[in-house]
Amino acid sequence: MLDTSREPVPASAESVPAADPPVDEPRGCLFALSQPPLMIFLAVIGALLLMAALHDLYVL
């Protein structure tokens, strides 16, 4: 990532310690939705809601 801070640049690069290697960015919601167990769980919940709605429409 680019350094966009407005701090003054040090006079010599030798006095600055080496920067830590970049850490991995946290994974977001789209990564979580790509997991098969979560998708199976959501599909089961969706199917149960659909069955309940159809039961309310046509049976009751």
C-alpha positions in Angstrom: 0.0 0.0 0.0 1.2 3.5 -0.7 2.3 5.6 2.2 0.0 8.7 2.1 0.9 10.0 5.6 2.0 13.7 5.8 4.8 13.0 8.2 8.2 14.4 7.2 10.5 12.0 5.4 13.6 11.0 7.5 16.9 12.4 6.4 18.6 9.1 5.8 17.0 5.7 5.0 19.7 3.9 7.1 18.4 5.2 10.4 15.0 3.7 9.7 14.5 0.1 10.8 13.3 -2.3 8.1 9.5 -2.5 7.8 7.7 -5.6 8.9 6.5 -7.8 6.0 2.9 -7.0 5.0 0.3 -9.1 6.8 -2.5 -10.8 5.0 -5.7 -8.8 4.9 -8.7 -10.2 6.7 -11.1 -12.1 4.5 -14.5 -10.6 4.2 -18.1 -11.7 3.8 -17.8 -13.0 0.2 -15.1 -15.5 1.4 -17.4 -16.7 4.1 -20.3 -17.2 1.7 -18.1 -19.3 -0.6 -17.7 -22.0 2.1 -19.8 -25.2 1.4 -21.0 -25.9 4.9 -22.4 -22.4 5.3 -24.1 -22.6 1.9 -25.6 -26.0 2.8 -26.9 -24.5 6.1 -28.4 -21.5 4.3 -30.0 -23.7 1.7 -31.6 -25.9 4.4 -33.0 -22.8 6.2 -34.3 -21.4 2.9 -36.0 -24.7 2.0 -37.6 -24.8 5.5 -38.9 -21.2 5.1 -40.2 -22.0 1.6 -42.0 -25.1 2.8 -43.6 -23.2 5.7 -44.7 -20.5 3.3 -46.2 -23.0 0.8 -47.9 -24.8 3.7 -49.5 -21.5 4.9 -50.6 -20.6 1.3 -52.1 -23.9 0.2 -52.9 -26.0 3.3 -54.2 -23.5 5.9 
